[in-house]
Amino acid sequence: MPPGAVTRLRDDLVARGLVDGLPAAFAAGVTRFGRPPQAELDALTGAATDLAARLATGAVGEDDLPLLTRALYTARQADLLARHGVPSPAYDVLGSFRENLERPLGPRLPERPTAGGRRWPLLGRTVGFPIGVPSCVLNGSAAWVRRNVADGWNVLTYKTVRGRAHPPNEAPNWTVAPGLTASLPPGAGADVVADPWDWVPPGSPAVSSVNSFGVPSPEPEEWMADLARAVAAVGDEQLLLVSVMGEDPEGAGEAAALAADFARTARLAEEAGATVVELNLSCPNTLDRSAAGVKPPLCLDADATVAVVEAVRRQLDDRTGLVAKLSWLDRERLAALVPRLAPLVDGIAGINTVQSRVRRSDGTPTFPGRELAGLSGIAVRGSALDFTRRLVALREAGGVPFDVLAMGGVTDPASFEALFAAGADAVQSAAGAFADPLLARRCVDELGETLSRSVEVE
């Protein structure tokens, strides 16, 4: 943490006349999507009021930084934290999906972290230190891609785009789950208790989160133009994949129509400049058309998955890379699917979030009308390691090469290293990147000189 950050923040708040209004702004954020139990609300607002009094008199110290960080983030003043080098969650959970597209949060690094020119092979190319951010709202626009590149994330997957516009689910869409601070058994979901006002300190390696966005997408005309800008934003050390999702336009369950829509959307991404397309076969929280429930991930249906991948492969240029993203699959399902996918793809990515039942502390759904949501962070670390080890073993046994992009539970350098040591060619982080925008720098600083499997580049 930058020395003197609290003093500088205090002086800035006083100069801007924001101290007196901080408790009310904090309370408005806490109650934005619901009201905590009165005792909890009183404790939170009381702490914010006491903090404001200390700010007004100058009686704050470095011990106040955790509370000040929470208060400013919840009061929607995260840009002030960033200005003084103080990390906050990278996404404004109180804002809308649209508002967040152009507003990545977190401090700007003065210099992009690098591994001293070392490179690693990935999907027929080479990249800098092989850490990145998967398809999620943290790669929802060119603005996010530019920020992630600057912060040292090198393997970026542009958020899933679709062949027609889809609005996001009703907010809130993302919150932390402070009760889950350790990994669940492989493949296990949970009955998660998470309130919209919950908090985990930025940078905590024990962070878990839950989200329910519903795979929103702008119209193709909009996302294609933005994607072209994102492609232009990546440099020689980065690789930008583009996640696409198809659907049966008539909702009749026609496999051929689904595959055709995947292929059409993949071609649109290619036309916009994508050099690698990732097929989202894994999303666990897409609402069905009747809103009666949540669709299971497509990859649970091996025949439909292979049909989609075959259709897309036929439509794409031979030079365009193709990656299939899977959710966690049990031993039998993964062993049956991978040999069929391997000849068709350049890489397999996994895992996505793990579908779980999510309720508030009062028993109502955390996300309005949606009890099922995606669980990520340390809670799914065991699932990610289990999946990656089995996927790498199937690659070695099958004799058909493909790269492995691993993700799930990456919240610190040790969890990055564990997936890489399991055989992944690149490792991505979503919940970790959300909770700590500077995680890539920490991984590069700790592992950049020693990480194995780098290659010489002429």
C-alpha positions in Angstrom: 0.0 0.0 0.0 1.4 3.4 -0.8 2.8 5.1 2.3 0.7 8.0 3.5 -2.3 7.0 1.5 -4.8 7.7 4.3 -3.4 11.2 4.8 -3.6 12.0 1.1 -7.1 10.6 0.8 -8.2 12.6 3.8 -6.8 15.8 2.3 -8.5 15.1 -1.0 -11.8 14.4 0.6 -11.7 17.6 2.6 -10.7 19.6 -0.5 -13.6 18.2 -2.4 -16.1 18.8 0.4 -17.0 15.1 0.5 -16.4 14.3 4.2 -19.8 15.5 5.6 -21.7 13.5 3.0 -19.7 10.3 3.2 -21.9 8.6 5.9 -25.1 9.2 3.9 -23.5 8.1 0.6 -22.1 5.0 2.3 -25.6 4.2 3.7 -27.2 4.7 0.3 -24.7 2.2 -1.2 -25.3 -0.4 1.6 -29.1 -0.2 1.1 -29.0 0.0 -2.7 -30.3 -3.5 -3.3 -31.8 -4.3 0.1 -31.8 -3.4 3.7 -29.5 -5.2 6.2 -30.9 -6.3 9.6 -31.2 -3.1 11.7 -28.4 -4.1 14.1 -26.0 -4.6 11.2 -27.1 -1.5 9.4 -26.6 0.6 12.6 -23.1 -0.9 13.1 -22.1 -0.1 9.5 -23.5 3.5 9.5 -22.2 4.2 12.9 -18.7 3.1 11.8 -19.0 5.4 8.8 -20.2 8.3 10.9 -17.3 7.9 13.3 -14.8 7.7 10.4 -16.2 10.9 8.9 -15.7 12.6 12.3 -12.1 11.5 12.4 -11.6 12.6 8.8 -13.0 16.1 9.6 -10.5 16.5 12.5 -7.6 14.9 10.9 -7.5 12.1 13.5 -7.2 9.3 11.0 -4.4 6.9 10.7 -3.2 4.0 8.6 -5.4 1.6 10.7 -8.4 3.4 9.2 -7.5 2.4 5.6 -9.6 -0.8 5.4 -12.8 1.0 6.6 -12.0 4.0 4.4 -11.6 1.7 1.4 -15.0 0.1 2.0 -16.7 3.4 2.7 -15.4 5.1 -0.5 -16.1 2.1 -2.7 -19.6 1.7 -1.4 -20.2 5.5 -1.7 -19.2 5.0 -5.3 -16.0 7.1 -4.9 -13.6 4.3 -6.0 -11.9 6.7 -8.4 -10.5 8.6 -5.4 -9.0 5.4 -4.1 -7.5 4.7 -7.5 -6.0 8.2 -7.7 -4.1 7.5 -4.5 -3.0 4.0 -5.5 -5.4 2.2 -3.1 -6.8 -1.0 -4.6 -10.6 -1.6 -4.6 -12.7 -4.2 -6.3 -12.4 -3.7 -10.1 -16.1 -3.7 -10.8 -18.7 -1.4 -9.4 -21.3 -3.9 -8.1 -23.7 -1.0 -7.4 -23.6 0.2 -11.0 -25.4 -1.2 -14.0 -23.8 -3.5 -16.6 -23.8 -0.6 -19.0 -22.3 1.8 -16.6 -19.4 -0.6 -15.9 -18.5 -1.2 -19.6 -16.5 2.0 -19.8 -15.4 2.3 -16.2 -12.9 -0.2 -14.9 -12.0 0.6 -11.3 -8.7 0.3 -9.5 -5.4 2.1 -9.5 -3.5 2.7 -12.7 0.0 1.2 -12.7 2.8 3.5 -13.8 4.4 0.7 -15.7 3.1 -2.5 -17.2 4.5 -5.6 -15.3 6.6 -7.8 -17.5 8.7 -10.9 -17.0 11.8 -9.4 -18.4 11.1 -10.3 -22.0 10.5 -14.0 -21.3 7.7 -15.6 -23.4 5.5 -18.7 -23.2 3.9 -20.6 -26.1 0.1 -20.5 -26.4 -2.2 -21.4 -29.2 0.5 -21.2 -31.9 1.8 -17.9 -30.7 3.9 -16.6 -27.8 2.8 -14.4 -24.9 4.4 -12.7 -22.0 3.8 -14.0 -18.5 0.8 -16.4 -19.1 -1.8 -14.9 -16.8 -5.0 -13.4 -17.9 -8.7 -12.7 -17.4 -11.4 -15.0 -18.8 -14.6 -14.1 -20.5 -16.5 -12.0 -18.0 -17.6 -8.4 -17.4 -14.0 -7.6 -16.6 -13.3 -7.9 -20.3 -16.6 -6.4 -21.4 -15.2 -3.7 -23.6 -12.1 -2.2 -25.2 -11.8 0.0 -22.2 -11.4 -3.0 -20.0 -9.0 -4.7 -22.3 -6.8 -1.6 -22.4 -6.8 -1.5 -18.6 -6.0 -5.2 -18.2 -3.1 -5.0 -20.7 -1.7 -2.1 -18.7 -2.0 -4.0 -15.4 0.0 -7.0 -16.7 -2.8 -9.4 -17.8 -1.7 -11.0 -21.1 -4.2 -13.7 -21.9 -7.6 -11.9 -22.3 -10.9 -13.3 -23.4 -13.3 -10.7 -24.6 -16.7 -11.1 -22.8 -19.2 -13.5 -24.5 -20.9 -11.9 -27.5 -24.1 -13.1 -29.2 -25.8 -12.8 -32.6 -28.5 -10.5 -31.2 -28.8 -8.2 -28.3 -29.5 -9.6 -24.9 -30.1 -7.4 -21.8 -28.5 -8.3 -18.5 -30.4 -9.8 -15.7 -31.9 -7.5 -13.1 -29.3 -6.0 -10.8 -27.6 -6.8 -8.5 -25.5 -9.1 -10.6 -22.4 -9.7 -8.5 -21.4 -9.8 -4.9 -18.9 -11.5 -2.6 -19.7 -14.5 -0.5 -17.7 -13.9 2.7 -18.8 -17.1 4.3 -16.9 -19.2 1.8 -13.2 -18.9 2.6 -11.9 -22.3 1.6 -12.3 -24.7 -1.4 -15.3 -27.0 -1.7 -14.8 -30.5 -2.9 -14.4 -30.9 -6.7 -17.6 -30.4 -8.6 -19.5 -29.3 -5.5 -21.8 -26.3 -5.5 -23.1 -24.9 -2.2 -26.0 -23.3 -0.5 -24.4 -19.9 -0.5 -25.4 -17.0 1.8 -24.5 -13.7 0.2 -26.0 -10.3 0.8 -25.5 -7.4 -1.7 -23.9 -5.3 1.0 -21.3 -8.0 1.9 -17.6 -7.1 1.8 -14.3 -8.8 1.5 -11.1 -6.7 1.8 -9.4 -6.1 -1.6 -6.5 -8.5 -2.2 -7.8 -11.2 0.1 -6.8 -14.6 -1.3 -9.8 -16.2 0.5 -12.3 -14.4 -1.7 -15.4 -16.1 -3.2 -18.1 -14.4 -5.2 -21.4 -15.2 -6.9 -22.8 -13.6 -10.0 -25.9 -13.7 -12.2 -25.5 -11.6 -15.3 -27.4 -13.8 -17.8 -24.8 -13.5 -20.6 -25.8 -10.0 -21.8 -24.6 -8.8 -25.2 -25.0 -5.6 -27.2 -26.2 -5.8 -30.8 -23.5 -7.2 -33.2 -23.0 -3.8 -34.8 -22.0 -2.3 -31.4 -19.8 -5.1 -30.2 -18.1 -5.6 -33.5 -16.9 -2.0 -33.5 -15.8 -2.2 -29.9 -14.1 -5.5 -30.5 -12.1 -4.0 -33.3 -10.9 -1.4 -30.8 -10.0 -4.1 -28.3 -8.0 -6.0 -30.9 -6.0 -2.8 -31.6 -5.3 -2.4 -27.9 -3.4 -5.6 -27.4 0.4 -5.7 -28.0 2.9 -8.3 -29.0 3.0 -9.9 -25.5 -0.8 -10.3 -25.3 -3.4 -12.6 -26.9 -7.0 -11.6 -27.1 -9.6 -14.4 -27.5 -13.2 -13.7 -28.2 -16.0 -15.7 -26.5 -19.1 -16.3 -28.5 -22.4 -18.0 -27.7 -25.2 -19.1 -30.1 -28.8 -20.0 -29.5 -31.7 -21.6 -31.2 -33.4 -18.4 -32.5 -36.9 -20.0 -32.3 -36.3 -21.6 -28.9 -37.5 -24.9 -30.3 -34.5 -26.9 -29.2 -33.2 -27.5 -32.7 -29.5 -28.6 -32.5 -28.8 -27.6 -36.1 -30.2 -24.1 -35.6 -28.1 -23.7 -32.4 -24.9 -24.8 -34.2 -25.6 -22.5 -37.1 -26.1 -19.5 -34.8 -22.8 -20.3 -33.0 -21.1 -20.5 -36.4 -22.6 -17.2 -37.6 -21.6 -15.4 -34.4 -18.1 -16.8 -34.6 -17.8 -15.5 -38.1 -18.9 -12.0 -37.0 -16.2 -12.1 -34.4 -13.6 -13.1 -37.0 -14.7 -10.3 -39.3 -14.2 -7.9 -36.4 -10.6 -9.0 -36.0 -10.6 -12.0 -33.7 -7.7 -14.3 -34.3 -8.9 -16.8 -31.7 -12.5 -17.7 -31.0 -13.6 -19.3 -27.8 -17.0 -21.1 -27.7 -18.9 -20.6 -24.5 -20.3 -24.1 -23.9 -20.1 -23.7 -20.2 -22.3 -20.9 -18.8 -24.3 -22.1 -15.8 -26.7 -19.1 -15.4 -28.4 -18.5 -18.7 -32.2 -18.1 -18.2 -34.5 -20.1 -20.4 -37.0 -18.2 -22.6 -39.9 -18.7 -20.2 -37.8 -17.6 -17.2 -38.9 -20.8 -15.5 -35.4 -21.9 -14.7 -31.8 -21.9 -15.7 -30.4 -23.7 -18.7 -27.8 -26.4 -18.0 -24.4 -25.8 -19.6 -24.4 -27.0 -23.2 -21.2 -29.0 -22.6 -23.2 -31.5 -20.6 -24.7 -32.7 -23.9 -21.7 -34.2 -25.7 -23.4 -34.7 -29.1 -24.7 -31.1 -29.2 -21.3 -29.8 -28.1 -19.5 -31.6 -30.9 -22.0 -30.5 -33.4 -21.5 -26.9 -32.5 -17.7 -27.2 -32.6 -17.8 -28.9 -35.9 -20.1 -26.3 -37.4 -17.9 -23.4 -36.2 -14.7 -25.1 -37.3 -16.1 -25.4 -40.9 -17.0 -21.7 -41.0 -13.8 -20.2 -39.6 -10.7 -19.4 -41.5 -8.1 -22.2 -41.0 -5.8 -19.5 -39.5 -8.3 -18.6 -36.8 -7.7 -20.4 -33.5 -10.6 -22.3 -31.9 -11.0 -22.9 -28.1 -13.9 -24.8 -26.4 -14.7 -23.6 -22.9 -16.2 -26.3 -20.7 -17.7 -26.2 -17.2 -16.5 -28.7 -14.6 -17.4 -32.2 -15.8 -17.2 -35.4 -13.9 -14.7 -38.1 -14.9 -17.0 -40.0 -17.2 -18.3 -37.0 -19.1 -14.9 -35.4 -19.6 -13.3 -38.6 -20.7 -16.0 -39.2 -23.2 -16.0 -35.6 -24.6 -12.3 -34.6 -24.9 -11.3 -37.3 -27.5 -14.1 -36.0 -29.7 -13.1 -32.4 -29.3 -9.4 -32.7 -29.5 -9.1 -33.1 -33.3 -11.4 -30.0 -33.8 -9.9 -27.4 -31.5 -6.6 -25.7 -30.7 -7.4 -25.4 -27.0 -9.8 -26.3 -24.2 -10.6 -23.9 -21.4 -12.2 -24.5 -18.1 -13.7 -24.1 -15.7 -16.6 -21.7 -15.6 -18.4 -20.7 -12.4 -20.1 -23.6 -10.5 -23.9 -23.4 -10.4 -25.0 -22.9 -6.8 -28.1 -21.9 -4.9 -27.6 -18.4 -3.5 -29.8 -16.7 -0.9 -29.6 -13.6 1.3 -29.3 -13.9 5.1 -33.1 -13.5 5.3 -33.6 -16.5 3.0 -34.7 -14.6 -0.1 -32.8 -14.9 -3.4 -29.7 -12.8 -3.5 -30.5 -12.0 -7.2 -34.1 -11.1 -7.7 -36.1 -14.1 -9.0 -33.0 -16.2 -9.5 -32.0 -18.7 -6.9 -29.3 -20.3 -9.0 -26.1 -18.3 -9.8 -22.4 -18.9 -10.6 -20.0 -19.4 -7.7 -16.3 -18.5 -8.2 -13.2 -17.7 -6.3 -11.5 -19.9 -3.7 -14.6 -22.0 -3.2 -14.1 -23.5 -6.7 -10.3 -23.9 -6.5 -10.5 -27.7 -5.9 -12.8 -28.1 -8.9 -10.4 -26.2 -11.1 -7.4 -28.2 -10.1 -9.3 -31.5 -10.4 -10.6 -30.5 -13.9 -7.2 -29.3 -15.1 -5.3 -32.4 -14.0 -7.8 -34.7 -15.7 -7.9 -32.6 -18.8 -4.1 -32.6 -19.1 -4.0 -36.4 -18.5 -6.5 -36.9 -21.3 -4.4 -34.8 -23.6 -1.3 -36.8 -22.8 -3.1 -40.1 -23.3 -4.9 -39.1 -26.5 -2.0 -38.1 -28.6 -3.8 -35.1 -30.1 -2.2 -31.9 -28.9 -4.2 -29.0 -27.7 -3.5 -26.2 -25.2 -5.2 -25.9 -21.8 -6.4 -22.6 -20.5 -7.2 -23.1 -16.8 -9.2 -20.9 -14.4 -11.0 -21.2 -11.1 -9.9 -20.1 -7.7 -6.9 -18.1 -8.8 -6.6 -15.4 -6.1 -2.9 -15.3 -5.4 0.4 -16.4 -6.9 0.3 -19.8 -5.3 -3.0 -20.7 -6.9 -1.8 -19.5 -10.3 1.3 -21.6 -9.9 -0.7 -24.7 -8.9 -2.8 -24.7 -12.1 0.3 -24.0 -14.2 2.2 -26.8 -12.5 -0.8 -29.1 -13.3 -0.1 -28.6 -17.0 -2.0 -25.6 -18.0 -0.5 -23.5 -20.8 -2.1 -20.3 -19.5 -4.0 -19.4 -16.3 -6.9 -16.9 -16.0 -8.6 -15.3 -13.0 -12.0 -13.6 -12.7 -13.0 -13.4 -9.0 -9.3 -12.9 -8.1 -9.0 -10.1 -10.7 -12.2 -8.6 -9.4 -11.0 -8.5 -5.8 -7.5 -7.5 -6.6 -6.9 -5.7 -9.9 -3.1 -5.8 -9.1 -3.0 -9.6 -8.9 -1.2 -10.0 -12.2 1.6 -7.8 -11.0 2.0 -9.8 -7.8 2.2 -13.0 -9.9 4.8 -11.5 -12.2 6.8 -10.1 -9.3 6.9 -13.5 -7.5 7.1 -15.9 -10.4 8.3 -14.0 -13.5 11.9 -15.0 -13.3 11.4 -18.7 -12.4 8.2 -19.9 -14.1 9.0 -22.9 -16.3 8.3 -23.7 -19.9 9.3 -20.4 -21.4 10.7 -20.3 -24.9 13.2 -18.3 -26.8 11.8 -15.9 -29.4 13.9 -14.8 -32.3 
